[in-house]
Amino acid sequence: MDNELKTLLDSMKNHGYKLTPQRKEILKVLISSSGEHLTCDEIYETVKKACPEMGIATVYRTLQILESTKKINKLNLDDGYVRYELNLNDETHNHHHLICKICGNVAEVRVDLLEDLENNIEKNYDFKIVDHDLKFFGICSKCKNLE
């Protein structure tokens, strides 16, 4: 966690943002929940345990900063919430997600399944693709075994 925290703090500092104790706590929550896809409210509920005086607006502002510096990705998983995930590797393409229709579990697919398709589209349609978003909806193995 220390290396990841240092990377995020350095990025914020390099972009001219102050490194407040509140922002540091928000970063710690994001790092400790890496692989999860948390909403702002979920991040706030966890952070306020360590910083009870912090308001939700601080969390929103910090998430906006992290998104503008490309250190988090903002996700819409079609569940009515905006969710966030860390992007410590400076990925330029979003990865894909598997979303269980029963329990709502979200799994990440790290393989870029659309690279050949993107190349074909760019070549045949003279269209430069900068990103894509792919979600698969189904039933996870845990829920499938309950049936």
RAHUKA-V672677 format. One line per field, one symbol per residue. ss: DSSP state (h for helix, s for strand, l for the rest). phi: phi as a letter, one per 40 degrees, with the letter a starting at -180 (. if undefined). Layout:
# RAHUKA-V672677
ss: ???
phi: ???
This chain:
# RAHUKA-V672677
ss: lhhhhhhhhhhhhhllllllhhhhhhhhhhhhlllllsshhhhhhhhhhhlllllhhhhhhhhhhhhhlllssssslllllssssslllllllllssssslllllsssslllllhhhhhhhhhhhlllllllllssssllhhhhhhl
phi: .cccccdccccccccgccbcdcccccccccccbdgcbccdccccdcccccbccccccccdcccccccccgcbbcbbbfbgbcbbacbccfccbcccbbbccccgdbbcbccccbdcccccccccbfbccbaabbbbbabcccccccc
